[in-house]
Amino acid sequence: MPTRPRAPAPLRPVFATIALLLSGPAPAQGLFPDDAAGKLTAEQAARGQQAYRLNCQTCHGAALEGTQFGAALTGAVFESHWRGRTRAAFSEQIRATMPPGKIGSVSGDAYADIEAYILQANASKVSQASASSNEGAAMMAPIQRRDDPLHQAVMKARKDKLAALTPVTDAMLQNPSPSDWMMWRRTYETLGYSPLRQIDRSNVKQLRPAWSWVLPQSSNEITPLIHDGVMFVYSGAAIQALDAASGDLLWQYTRPVSGPAGPGASHGKALAIYGEKLFASTSDNHMIALDFRTGKVVWDQEVIPDGSRAGLALNSAPIVAKGMLIFGVSLGVSHPGGCFIIALDAATGQEKWRFNTIARPGQPGGDSWNGAPVEERFGGGVWTAGSYDPQLDLVYFGIGNTYDTATLLQPRPGATSVSSNDALYTDSTVALRPDTGQLVWYFQHQKRDVWDLDWVFEQSLVTLPVEGQPKKLVVTGSKTAMFDAVDAATGAFVFSKDLGVQNIVTAVDPVTGAKTVNPAVEPEAGKAKLICPNSVGARNWLATALNPETHVLYVPILENCADFTYVPRSAEQTAKGGIDMRFSARTPPDHDGNYGRLMAVDLRKQKILWTQRQRIPPASAVLATGGGVVFAGDVDRYFTAYDERSGKTLWRTRLVAAAESFPITYSVNGKQYVAVVAGSGSPFGAAGRAFVPDVVPPAAGVIVSVFELP
């Protein structure tokens, strides 16, 4: 792991109730026998004192004496709580609970420095502290009494719940229990559908809060996962296991990250479970495996080396297929050669293969980049999880656009014209072998996408009648809210459906699926063109839901447009990557002010069944259920249940923040729950609120809210 800088980082003030638990001893004789005072250096303590004075002194006092706002970090109470325990326990407690709401926002080195300051400041005092201080002992006695039978019963119940977790097998992932939600969109088909039907159209209006849990602050788009009654959720720098029926914390793993890839940076939209491990990408571009019963690290694999961090990120979600942990790398705005899809051995973290999402010269599609060398090919991000068909033994991923128009539109130095410039494999679906990464087929949905209107989203697998025979198809859509269906085995085009909110494509070839581009939106240097939608998309990472019983697709839509301008750059600028597109968001012409849509599309007939429009833009993915209820959230913090047949609102509640995430449903002991993370932190949510400036998000807060029937 790369060495991180040791400069002190800020530590937020800690409230008294939390600080009381954090109070810890100095490394004096008799305390923390696993770490003597001599191991601490004056340099460490000095750095820690600086951070303490800047951020902690107001609550805890200049001499760690405590105030009405923060507990003392020295003295008899401090000593009595920690005497006989370990330095490791003290360190873990600090990192697991500080700062409140922003766990992990302090670097690992800064945590150690502040810890050193507190311990060293206490070293001379602990030996003088009165061992017979009745006041200190009385104050801390309830915390010290770990032999209390009620405490022991609670802890045993939690331990038993974790011990009962069953290892996740390939068979379980292929045919998951209806009670569980073990991957991003619940199944390999990425449908966002649950067959649970206890909550249905007749009783959903009775939904009430079951429990909620405050998560560390972050830009949150996470999907909680459920297995055997345990919820796994990721926010900020903390991964937590919760009792899915009660909300009790079972364990927590914290990963402090400093620098530009800190806890506010984007990380994956979901975790993955396989065997006895929980897998997560981190904001410092590692993939980690945790023991799902304890939260302890099993392996830690750096995916993007420290020197290559600029412009790349891990913000999709991994899937597990045939023992391989497979996921994409995104952005690539300024990263020469673009992005890739990678497979790690789920058992060890060892890299097994990678597939470059920008074709190389000499490979299929390698000549589709206008003659540009690899180091001048940018983009091809993968920021959505793949899907998997075990029968065909194929994983499917969508790939984003390129960010450099000039590479595709300007003749290369020494050339008089532009050569082939389809820019593979941007805006494509690729089908790969999970054990080798071999490319079996690809389908490019949009050639030469210079408007940032990616086809990078969920690849939903569904069986539909084609020419009178059932055929397995991959259905996927772009930011334009156009949806293509291709043969899952061969990639052959089957049909396309336009939901009517775009002006980029004027026609689709019914045989090949090739799109005809509107001449009015073709880039011209320095000339603004009206495009609909904006680069934020009519739809984006807000995933659709597809009911496999009715073959109806539910799509959240943001109605928007932009003035798009192509700004040419020199050859030197082009070689450095970046974006030479400019977008100025605007309302669609003659718009009525209703920016949000939820649409139901019958895929068998390629027919829109109903459309619900409202002023407020969407915020969450869609959840469809066997009970005939469809759930979705908007940027004004409402979370709504719709009738799948008509789009009628059946129930709604207002959350503490917008649900800019992926709602799920699950069952524990025969009782169905609906859960959603609310956080108001995503870029898409911010883009939606720009159209309704009276909608103001809360200043902070990320909470998982869970609902149940009475």
N, C-alpha and C positions, 0 to 999 in steps of 0.2 A: 504494500500500500504506500502511496506517495507520502512523503513527509510534509506535514502541514505547518504553516508559519506559527510562531509562538507568541505573536503579539497579543496582548490582552484584549478580550472581547467583552462587550457590555453584558452585565447581568442585571435583569430587571428586579425591582423590589419584590419581596416575597411576603405574602400575607401571614399574619401571626399563626393561624392554625396550621399552615403548611410548614412554616419555619420551625415550629415546635418539634415537628417530626424530623426536621433536617438537622437539628442541633446535634453536634458531634464533638468528640473529645480531641484533645491534643495528643500527639504521639509521645506522651510522657510515660515513665515507667508504670506498669500496671494497666495501661490502656493500650488497645490495639497492639497486642504482642506481636502481630505479624508485620509491624512497620514501626521502626524506632525513629525518634526525632532526628537522628543524625542523617537520615536519608533525604530530609528536606533541605533546600538551599536558600540562602538569603535572597538570591536572585528570583527564585520562584515566589517567595513570600512578598517581595517588593512588587512584582507584577500583579500578584493577587490583591495586594493592598490598594493599588491604583484602581483596579476594576471595582473593588468593594467601595472605595470612597466615592467613585463616580455614580454608582448605581444602587448600592445597598445601604449606605450610611443613614439615609433619611429614615428608614424604617427600623434599622437594627442598632443605630447609635454609633458614634465615632469610635467607641471602645468595645464594640460588640455587646454592650450592656443591655440592649433591647429597649424598645419604646412601646407606647400604646398600640402601635401599628405592627410591630414585629417583635418576635421573641428574642430573648438573650441568646447569644451564641457563645457564651462562656459561663462558668460558674457551676454550682452544685447540680442544677437541673440538667445542664448540658452533660456533666460527667456521669450522673446517675443513669441517664438514658443509654449512654453508649459504652459504659465500662463493661469489659468482658466480651464485647462484640468485636468485629473485625474492621480493619481499615477498608477492606473491599466492600463491606456492607455499607459503610458510610459513603464511599464513592458512588456506589450504585444508587443509593437513595437520593443523592444530589442530582445525578444525571437523569433519574427517572421522574423527578417531580419539579425541577427548577429549569427555567422560570415558569410559573403557572401560565398555561395557555400557549406557551411557545417553547415546549420541550425540545431540546436539541439546538436551540438558536445560539447557544454559546459553544465555541469550539472545544474539542476535547482538551487541548492544552490550557485554555482559559479556565475550564472547570478545575483542572488539576492545580493551577496557580491559586485560585481563590480558596480552594480546599487547603492548600499549603499555608496560606496566610492565616486562615482560621485555626488550623491545628498548631502552627508555631506560636500564634498569639496566646494560645491556651497552655502551652507547654510548661511555663513557669507557674501557672495558676492552679493547674490540676493537682499538683502535689500538695498545694497548700489548702485545697478545698476541704471542707469539713466532711469527713466520711459519715458523720452522725447527723448531717443536716436533715432533720425530720421534714422540713418544708419541701426541700427538693425531692425527697423520696416520696412524700405524699402526693405531690403534683404529678409524678410520673408513674406511680404505682399501677394504675389501670393499663398503661401501655406495656409496662414490664411484665405483667401477669400473663405470659403466653401459655401458662398451664390452665388458664380459666376454661372450664368445660364448654361453655358456650362458644368461646373463641375457637377452641379446638374442633367443635362440631362444624362450625362454618368453614374452617380451613380444610377439614376432611372432605366435606361435600364438594368443595371446589377442586380439590386434588382428585377425587373420584371421578368428577366430570371429565377432567382432562385425561385421566387414565383410561376412560371408556372410549376415547376416540379410536375409531377403527382405521387401519391403514387404507389409503385410497389406491385402488387398483385400476388397471386399464379398463376392466369390465365395468367398474363403477362410474368411470368418466364417460364411457360409451352409453351407459344406461343408468343415469343418476337417480337416486331416490327422489320422489316428488317433494320430500321434506327439505332437501338440501338445495343449496345454490353454490356450487363448488368451482365455478369459473365465471369469467367476465359476464357473458350473457346466458348463463346457466348451463348450456349444453354446447357441444362441439359445433352445432349448426348455427350458433350465434343468433338465436331468434328473439331473445329477451322475453320468453314466454314460460309460464309455469302452469302445469296442469291442475294445481290446487284449486278447489272450488268451494271451500267452506265459506269464504267471503264471496258473495255473488251480487247480482243486480238487485235482489230483493232486500238484502240486509246491509249493504255497504254503507248506507246512511247512518248506521249505528256505530261505525268505527270510532274508537276513542284512543287516547294515548295509553300505551302499555308501559313504556319506560323510555328514557332518553339518557344520553351520555355525552358529556362535553369532550371534544377531541382537541388535540393541540392545533394551534392556528396554522393554516396553510392555504395555498391556492388549491382548493380541493375539488377533484372530480372523481373521487374514489368509489368503488363498488364493494360493499361489504360481502364477504363470503361466509357461507354457513355449512357446517358439517357436524352431524351428530349433536346438534343443539348448542354448538359453540360458534360464535361470530368472530371472524378475523377482520380487522379494519386497520387502515393505514392513513395517518394524517401527520403533516409536518415531518418530524424525524422519528416518530413513534409508531410502532406496529403493536397492536393490542389484541388480546384474546378476551372476549366477553362471554358471559353466560347469555345465550340468545333469548332465554325466557325471562330473565330478571335484570340484565344489564350489569351484573357484578363483574368487576375486573378479575380475570383469572391469571394473566401475566402480561408483561409489557417489555418490549425490546426497544431501546432508544439508540439512535445512531447520530451523534453530534457531527455536523458537517459545517465547515467554515468556508469562507471565500465566496466567489461568485456562484458556485453551485450549492448554496445554503438551503435551509429548510423551506424557504419561500419559493425555491425553484420547483419546477414541475417534476413529478415522478410518475410512475405508472398509474394507469386508471384502474388497475385491479391487481390482486395477488393471484397466485396459483397454488394448488395443493396436489401433492402426489406422494404416494408412500406414506411416510411419517414426517414429511417436510412441508414447510410453507415457503414459497418463493416470492421475492420482491426485488424490484429495481430500486436503486437509490439515486438521490439527486446528485451524487458525485460519480455517477456512471458506473456503479458496480451492480452486479446481481448477487443476491445473497440467499442462502437457504437456512431456515431456522427449524429447529425441532418443534413440531406443532403442539407438543405437550408442555414444553418449558419455555420456549422463546429463545433458547440458546443457539448461537451461531454454529451451524454444521460446516458450511463452507462459504467463502467470500471470493468472488471472481471479478476482477476489474475488466470491464468490457471495452471501455474507451480509455486508452492510456492517457496519463496526465497531459502530455504534450499535444494531444489531439482533441482536447475538450472543446475548443472554440467551434461553435456552430452545431454541435451534435448533442443529442439528449436521449435518454431512455424514458419516454413518456407514453408508451403504449401499454400493453399488458402481455405477460407470457402465457403461452399454452403449453401443455405437456402432451406429447404424442409419441408412443413407442419408447418411452423412457428418455425422450429428448425434451429439453426446455427450449422452446422456440419463440423468438420475439424479434421486433424490428428496432432499428435506430432511426431517429427522425431529425428533421430540420435540414442540415447540410447547406445552409445558406451560403456559407463561405468555406465549406470543407471540400477541397479538391477531390473529385472522384465520387462525391455524393455519399449515399447511405448504404445500409446493408441489412439483411435478415441473418440472424445468427442462431445456431443451435448449440446448447451446452448439455453435457451429460448430467441428467438430473441427480445422479448419485454422487458425482464428484465435482461438478462445476467445470470440468475440462471442456474446452471448445472442440466441437466435432466438425462443424462446417460453417461457412458463411456464403451467402449469395449476394453479390453486388447488385443493387437496384438500378444502377446506371450501367448500361452495357459497355463492355470494353471492346476496343478494336480487335477484330478477328473472331469475336463471339457473335451469335445470332443477335441482330439489332445493333451491333457495334458500329455500323456505318451510318447510323441515323442521327448523328450529332453534328451535321454540317462540317465535318472534317476537323472538329475541335479535338485537341489532345485530351486525354483523361483528366489532367489537372485543371482543365477549363470547363469541365462538366460538373454542374452543381445541382443539388436537390435530390429528388427521389426518396423523400422521407417516408417512413412507415410508423405512423403514430396511432394505429388501431390494431387490436389483437387479431390474429388470424383465426380461421376455422379449420376443421379437419373432418374428412370422411374416411373412417376406418375401412370401409369396404373397398373404396377406390385407392386407399392408402395415399391420399394427397392432402397437403395443407395448402390453404389459400390465403393470400395476403393482397390487400390493396396498396398501391404505391402512389405517392403524391407527385406534385408537379416539379418543374424546374423554376428557379428564381431568377434566371438570367436570360432575359429576352434577347439580348444582343448576340449571344452565342448562336441562336437559331435564326435570327433575322438578318444579320450583317454578313456579307461575304468575308471569308477568312483572308488574312493577309496574303497577297499574291493571287487571290482568286477573283474572278469577275462576276460570279453569281453564287447564289446559295445552293448547296447540294441537299441531299436528303436530310430532312430535319424533323422527323417524327419524334425524336428524343425518347427512345426506349430506355428503361421500362416505365417511364413516368406515366401517370394516369392509367395504369394497367392493373389487371388482376393476373397474378402469377400462381401457378400450381406446381408445388415442389414435393419431392419425396422426403418424408420426415427424417429418415435415417441417413440420407446422403446429401440432401440439398439439391439434387438434380432437378433442373427445370424440365417439366413434362409438357406444359403448354403455357402460353400467355395470350391475353386478349387486351389490346389497347383501346380503351373506351374513348379517349380524346387524344388525337395527335397534336403535338406542338401546343400544349396548353401554356399560353403566355399571360393568362388572366388570373392565375393562382386559384383555380377552381377544381381542386384535387378530386380524384376518384380514389380516396384512400380509406374508405370507411368499411363498415362491417360487410363481410361476405356471407350472406345468409343462404343456407342450403335448404332447399324445399323441393318436393316432388310435385310436378304439375303435369296435366295432360298436354302433350305436344303431338299434333297430328293423330289424335285418338289414342295415343299410347303414353303411359306414365313415364316421365323422364326426370332425373335428378338435375336440378339447375342451381347455379350460383346467381343470386340476385344481389346487386349492389348499386348504390347511387352516388352521385357527386354533389358538390356544393350547389350545383344548379338545380337540384331536385329532379334530375332525370335519372331513371333507373333502367339498367340493362340486365337481361337474363341471358346467361350463356350455359352451354352444356357442361356439367361438372366434370365429365370424363374427358372431354376433348377441347373445351373452350370455344366451340362453335357458337356463333350468335343465334339467339332464338327470338327475342323481342326487346323493344325499348318502350318505356312509358315516361312521358314528360308531364309533370304536375302543373305546368303552366305559369311558372314564375321566373323564367329566364328568357334572355334575348340573344344568347350566344349561338345556339344551334337552330338552323331553320329546317333541316330535314335529316332523316336517318335512313340509310339504305336498308331495305327490309331483308336483304340476304346477308350482307357483310356486317351491318351495324355501323358502317363508316358515317361520320357526322359531317354535314355541310355547315360551314361557319358563315354567320351573317357578315357580309362585307363591311357593314357599317361599324363593326366593333374591331376590325383588324387594326393592329397598332400602327400609328403614324407618329413619327418623332415630334414630341412637343405638343401634340394635338389631343385634347381631352375627348374621350369617347364615353357615351353613356352605356354602362353594362349593368345587367341585372342577372344575378345578384351581385353584391359587393364581394370582395375576396373573403369576407367573413362567412359567406355562404347563405343560401336560403336554408340549407341544413348543414350541419357540421358534425362534430363528434357526438352530438346528441343522438344516440343510436335509435334506430327504428325498432319496432317490435312486430313479429310476424306470428300469427296464430296458425300452426300447421294443420289444425282441424278444418278451419274455414278458408285458409289460404289468403287471409286478409292482412295487408301490410299497413301499419300505423306510423305516420311520418310527422314529426314536429317541424314546423316551417317558420322562418323569419322572413317577412316580405321586406326587401331592401334593394337598393341600387347604389351605384357609385359613378363618379367621373373618373375614368381610367386614363392615365397618361403614360406613354412610353418615353423614357428619358435616356437617349443613347449615351454611351460612355466610350472612352478610349479603349484601345486594346489592352493597355496596362491595367485600367480599372476593371475591365471584364475579366482579366486573368485572376483578379483578387476575389471574384465572387461578389455576393451581396445581391441586392434587389434593385433592378432598374425599372420597376413599375411603381407608379404612384396612384393611390386611391383616395378619393375624397367622398366619403359616404354621403348618401342623400336618400330622400324619400322617393319611392317610385312615382312616375308622372301620374297626375290625376288621382292620387291616392286618397282613400277615405279615412286614414288614420288607424286602421286595424292592422297591426304588424304581426300578430301571432296567429298561427294556424295549427290545427291538428287535422290530418287527413287520413281517411280510410280508403285503401285501394284494393279491389279484388284482383289478385294476380292472375286468376284463371281467365278472366274476361278483359283484363287490363282496363278496368273501369273504376272511376272514383265513386265510392258509395256515399260518402258524406264528407263535409268540410265544416269544422267549427272554427270561426274566426273571432278574435278578440283584440282589444287594443294592446294588451300586454304581451311582449315577446316570450317565447318559450325559454326554459332554463335547463330542463332535465331531459334525459333519455325517456323513452316510453317503456312501460311495463304492461304486458298483456297476460291475462289469467284465464284458467279454465272456467272460472265463475262468470265469464262474460263481462268483466270489468277491465278497463284500461286506465292506467295511472300515468300522470305527467305533472311536472311543476313549471311555474313561470317565474320571471325575474322580480315580480312583486310579492314573492314569498308564498304564493298560494300553491298548494298541492291538491290536485283534483282527481276524482274518480269519474270516468265517463262510461256510458253504456256503449259496449262495443258495436251494437247494431245500429244505433242512431246518432251517437256522439253527444247525447243528452248528458248534462252534468247531474250526477247522482249524489256526490258528496264532495266537500272541499274543506280544507283547513288552512290556516295561515301559520307558517313555520317561523322560527326565529331568524332565519335567513333564507335566501333563495336556494332551492335544491338544484344546484348546478352539478349534478352527479347522476348516478344510475340506480333508480329504485329497484328493490327486490322484494320477493315474498318467500316465506318459508314456513315450516311447521315444526313445533316441538311438543311432544307428548299429545299429539292429536289436535293441537290448537294452531291455527294459521295466523301469521303476523305479516304486516307490510312494513318495510324499513326503508329509510332514505337518509342520506347525508345532506345536510344543509350547511352552506358555507359562503355563498356569494363571492367566490374568489376567482372564477374562471374568466379568461379573455372573452369567450363568447357571451357570457352573462353581461360583462361590461359593455360589449358592443350593442347588445339588445337594449340595455338601459339608456344608451345614448339617444335612442329614438323616443323615449318617454322620460324626459329629464325630471319630472315630478316624482319618479320612483327612485328613492334614495336607499341604498343598501345600509345595513347596520355597520358600525365601525369595525367590528371584529366578531368572531364567533364561528366555530364549526361544531355542529352537534349531529349525532345520529339519533333520529327520532323513529320510534317503533310504535305501530298501531295494532289494535286487536278489537275483536267483537266483545261485547259484554259477556 
